Amino acid sequence: MKTLQIDIVSDIACPWCAIGYGRLERAMTALETEFTFQVEWHAFELNPDRESQGEPILQALSRKYGRSVEEMEAAQSNMMAIASELGLNFSKMQERLTCNTFDAHRLVKWAGDQGQQTAMKMALFEAYFGRAADVSDPQILTACAQAIGLDAEEAKAVLASDAYTQEVRADEARYQQSGVSAVPAFIINQRHLISGAQEPDTLINAFREIATRSATP
């Protein structure tokens, strides 16, 4: 069975990143008799200012994109419907505040060392979009770690230190230098870029094509 390495560049604060992974899961399930998948998450910060105060998301997006709050609310409602169909909890999506995710990315790296990287990422998505929790708050982050069975005291120690700072910064620099300027971005076998939250059928076709191309001498 062929193995596909999937490196996912994403941010916890990015709803399309959660949707993109939900769609990827469906594609991987459909191809489970054809491929073995190895998934690794990499950091990207939509809001890199660690000193910024949280702002209601609809107002922040309205200012960022130059569109009305009503337009942004409609766009968010559409994403909520898509997420629900994928089994994702986006129920508090429009109530969240903007926040920096650097420490959350550090925690994902730590969880990865224990084989729980994807579980940690999904717990953070659920906290931010499902409960409008502040995923820059160490208490929220610790609770997410504990929810997936990781040691709360170890999580607190990681967050209180500068552990995994270099790893997160290296991730961000590497993919920015590679030209990744928007997320989600999926890099297949370290060579093929798939941008955006593509539909499962699109991913299925792309994976098969990549595998065929790789097998051609």
C-alpha positions in Angstrom: 0.0 0.0 0.0 1.3 3.4 -1.0 2.0 6.1 1.7 1.1 9.7 1.3 2.7 12.3 3.6 0.3 15.3 4.1 1.8 18.4 5.8 -1.0 20.8 6.7 -0.2 24.4 7.2 -3.0 26.0 9.2 -4.1 28.2 12.0 -6.4 27.3 14.9 -8.2 30.7 14.3 -9.0 29.7 10.6 -12.5 28.2 10.1 -11.6 27.0 6.6 -8.7 25.1 8.2 -11.1 23.1 10.3 -13.4 22.5 7.4 -10.5 21.6 5.2 -9.4 18.9 7.6 -13.0 17.6 7.9 -13.1 17.2 4.1 -9.6 15.6 4.1 -10.8 13.1 6.7 -13.6 12.1 4.3 -11.1 11.7 1.5 -8.7 9.6 3.5 -11.5 7.4 4.7 -12.6 6.8 1.1 -9.1 5.9 0.1 -8.1 3.8 3.2 -7.8 0.6 1.1 -5.5 2.4 -1.4 -3.2 4.5 0.8 -1.7 4.9 4.2 -1.7 8.6 5.3 0.8 10.3 7.5 -0.5 13.7 8.6 1.6 16.5 10.3 0.4 19.9 11.3 2.4 23.1 10.8 1.9 26.6 12.3 0.5 29.7 10.6 -0.7 32.8 12.5 -3.5 34.9 11.0 -3.2 37.3 13.9 0.6 37.4 14.8 0.3 40.4 17.2 0.6 38.8 20.7 -0.2 42.0 22.4 -3.5 42.7 20.6 -6.8 42.7 22.6 -9.6 40.4 21.5 -12.1 42.1 19.2 -15.6 40.7 18.2 -15.0 38.6 15.1 -17.7 40.1 12.9 -16.4 43.7 13.4 -12.8 42.6 12.9 -13.6 40.8 9.6 -15.7 43.7 8.4 -12.8 46.1 8.8 -10.3 43.6 7.3 -12.2 42.9 4.2 -14.0 46.2 3.7 -17.4 44.5 3.8 -20.5 45.1 6.1 -21.0 43.3 9.3 -24.1 41.8 7.7 -22.1 40.4 4.8 -19.6 38.8 7.2 -22.4 37.3 9.3 -23.9 35.7 6.2 -20.5 34.3 5.2 -20.0 32.9 8.6 -23.4 31.4 8.6 -22.5 29.6 5.4 -19.4 28.2 7.0 -21.4 27.1 10.0 -23.7 25.0 7.8 -20.8 23.4 6.0 -19.1 22.6 9.3 -22.3 21.1 10.7 -22.5 18.7 7.7 -19.0 17.6 8.4 -19.8 17.0 12.1 -17.8 20.0 13.3 -19.0 22.2 16.2 -19.1 25.8 14.9 -22.1 26.8 17.1 -20.3 29.8 18.7 -18.4 30.9 15.6 -19.9 34.4 15.4 -19.5 35.0 19.2 -15.7 34.5 19.3 -13.1 37.2 19.6 -9.9 37.6 17.6 -6.9 36.1 19.4 -3.3 35.2 18.9 -2.6 31.4 18.6 1.2 31.2 19.1 0.9 29.4 22.4 -1.7 27.1 21.0 0.7 26.1 18.2 3.3 25.4 20.8 0.9 23.1 22.5 0.2 21.3 19.3 3.9 20.7 18.8 4.1 19.3 22.4 1.1 17.0 21.7 2.7 15.8 18.6 5.6 14.4 20.6 3.0 12.2 22.3 1.2 11.1 19.1 -1.7 13.5 19.8 -1.1 16.3 17.4 -4.4 15.9 15.4 -6.4 15.3 18.5 -5.0 18.5 20.0 -5.7 20.5 16.9 -9.3 19.3 16.8 -9.8 20.1 20.5 -8.6 23.6 19.9 -10.9 24.1 16.8 -13.8 22.9 19.0 -12.9 25.3 21.8 -12.6 28.3 19.5 -15.5 27.7 17.1 -17.8 25.6 19.2 -17.4 27.5 22.5 -15.9 30.8 21.6 -13.2 30.1 24.1 -10.0 32.3 24.2 -7.4 29.9 22.8 -4.6 32.3 23.9 -5.6 31.7 27.5 -3.3 29.1 29.3 -6.2 27.8 31.3 -8.3 27.1 28.1 -5.3 25.5 26.5 -4.6 23.3 29.5 -8.2 22.2 29.6 -8.0 21.3 25.9 -4.9 19.2 26.5 -6.6 17.5 29.5 -9.7 16.8 27.4 -7.7 14.6 25.0 -6.0 12.7 27.9 -2.8 14.6 28.1 -1.3 15.6 31.4 -2.5 19.0 32.6 0.5 19.8 34.7 2.9 19.0 31.8 0.8 21.3 29.6 1.0 24.1 32.1 4.7 23.7 32.3 5.1 23.9 28.5 2.9 27.0 28.4 4.8 28.7 31.2 8.1 28.1 29.4 9.4 29.0 26.0 9.3 25.3 24.9 8.6 24.7 21.2 9.0 28.4 20.4 11.8 27.7 18.0 9.9 24.9 16.4 6.9 27.1 15.8 8.9 29.9 14.4 10.9 27.6 12.1 7.6 26.2 10.8 6.3 29.7 10.0 9.5 30.8 8.4 9.8 27.6 6.3 6.4 27.8 4.8 6.4 31.6 4.3 9.6 31.2 2.4 8.0 28.4 0.3 5.3 30.8 -0.8 2.4 29.8 1.5 0.5 33.0 2.2 -2.9 31.6 2.9 -4.3 28.6 4.8 -5.2 25.9 4.8 -2.4 24.6 2.6 -1.7 20.9 2.1 1.7 19.8 0.9 1.6 16.2 -0.4 4.8 14.2 -0.3 6.7 17.4 0.3 6.3 18.4 -3.4 2.7 19.0 -4.4 0.7 21.9 -3.0 -3.1 21.9 -2.7 -4.5 25.2 -1.5 -7.7 25.8 0.3 -10.5 23.6 1.8 -11.1 21.5 -1.2 -14.0 19.1 -1.5 -13.4 15.4 -0.7 -13.8 14.3 -4.3 -11.2 16.9 -5.5 -8.8 15.6 -2.9 -9.4 12.0 -3.8 -8.7 12.7 -7.5 -5.6 14.7 -6.6 -4.1 12.0 -4.3 -4.6 9.4 -7.0 -3.0 11.6 -9.6 0.0 12.4 -7.4 0.5 8.7 -6.6 0.4 7.8 -10.3 2.8 10.6 -11.2 5.2 9.5 -8.4 5.1 5.9 -9.7 6.0 6.9 -13.2 9.7 6.5 -13.9 
